[in-house]
Amino acid sequence: MMRRMWSEPWVHTAYDLLLALVVAYSTLSYGQGYDTLIGFSMAAAVVFRRRRPMTVMAAVSALALAQYVLAALPEPLASDGAMYDMAVLIAMVTVVSHTEQIWKAYAAGGISVVGILLLFGGMADFTSEAGRDGLDEALAVAGACAAVWVTSYMMRTRRLYVGVLEERAATAERERAHLAQIAAAEERAEIARELHDVVAHSLAVMIVQADGASYAIVADQDRARTAMQTIAGIGRDALEDMRRIVEVLRGTKGADAEDDSDRRRVGLAHLEPLVERARVAGLQVELRIEGERQGLSAADELTLFRIAQESMTNALRHAGPSAQVSVTLRFDDGTAVLEVVDDGAGKLAGSAPVVPGSGGNGLVGMRERVEVHGGRFTAGPRLGPGWQVRVELPVRATA
């Protein structure tokens, strides 16, 4: 909290004004010559030290040089080594601490060294007692300036280091937010695929059964009753799937619900009941399973089941109940291959659908499911009438 308050602009301005007042106050003790003008000019320059560090350093150095020249005149117009020369030290600290180019920090230190040499350079006779005292004073001033320069450089290094850490923290935060958005988008896509598969398949079969029941309700009541029972069963299954998805969305699934969800989890074991339901809807489906069913995870089985479900739904929607569909699931060479082919019931590709619905979402969902598992997906019209879907999923090696 203290650091955040110290970084406020008004705090910086108040601190710079305080330094300028100190420099100006030190000028008041010199009441001769140009000391007042030079001191107050340095104090005014210190106010802008953060905005133009190098410019302020050049300005106060030029004023210090003017002071040295005026003090060297036969009749001195300014004091030699006045207290307000602290402005040069303040400007040097500002440059070293706040500049982005490192050469400016070295230049500020060099200017300070030149000032010390000019100030004590006139004492060439170091054999006398006064000369030795001047040399000691020069060395003391040079050591103090060097210590201040090193301290300022360490402050600059720490400031840059803290800036890098803050930038890394901000970058990590942005990456976490981006990953969270990606995860949320993937979850929404998964939920959208599940909803599409459940709703599209169930409604397509229910519409076909309802149409058949409406025609057979007078001529064949037993057939109409069977169709209505099929509609009721499909509706109950669809509601159960919808309840499971909503529980996942709300995050309210408890232990009992989790057991029930596991029991309702669909896979290749539900492929034959799915085919029977399609046959009841009117499709002439032939199911073939070749090879041993090994190495597939629950997610892989769900993907294959949903693609077979969506493919038969599309055949029922676009080709009609009289279409012949071939569903082949083959396991060979570490790959599970699912092929769903329909004859289009004599309809050419691009014909109007028998059951209206949204086009394109099913194919997009199937492709996304396969890509998640690193498989290959192809779908398109056959050379003649009809449509074919082919999926290749890699099978994990079993122990």
Secondary structure by P-SEA (a helix, b strand, c coil): caaaaaacaaaaaaaaaaaaaaaaaaaccccccaaaaaaaaaaaaaaaccccaaaaaaaaaaaaaaaaaaaacccccccccccccaaaaaaaaaaacccccaaaaaaaaaaaaaaaaaacccccccccaaaaaaaaaaaaaaaaaaaaaaaaaaaaaaaaaaaaaaaaaaaaaaaaaaaaaaaaaaaaaaaaaaaaaaaaaaaaaaaaaaaaaaaaccccaaaaaaaaaaaaaaaaaaaaaaaaaaaaaaccccaaaaaaaaaacccccaaaaaaaaaaaaccbbbbbbccccccccaaaaaaaaaaaaaaaaaaaacccccbbbbbbbbbcccbbbbbbbbcccccccccccccccccaaaaaaaaaaaaaabbbbbbbbccccbbbbbbbbbbcccc
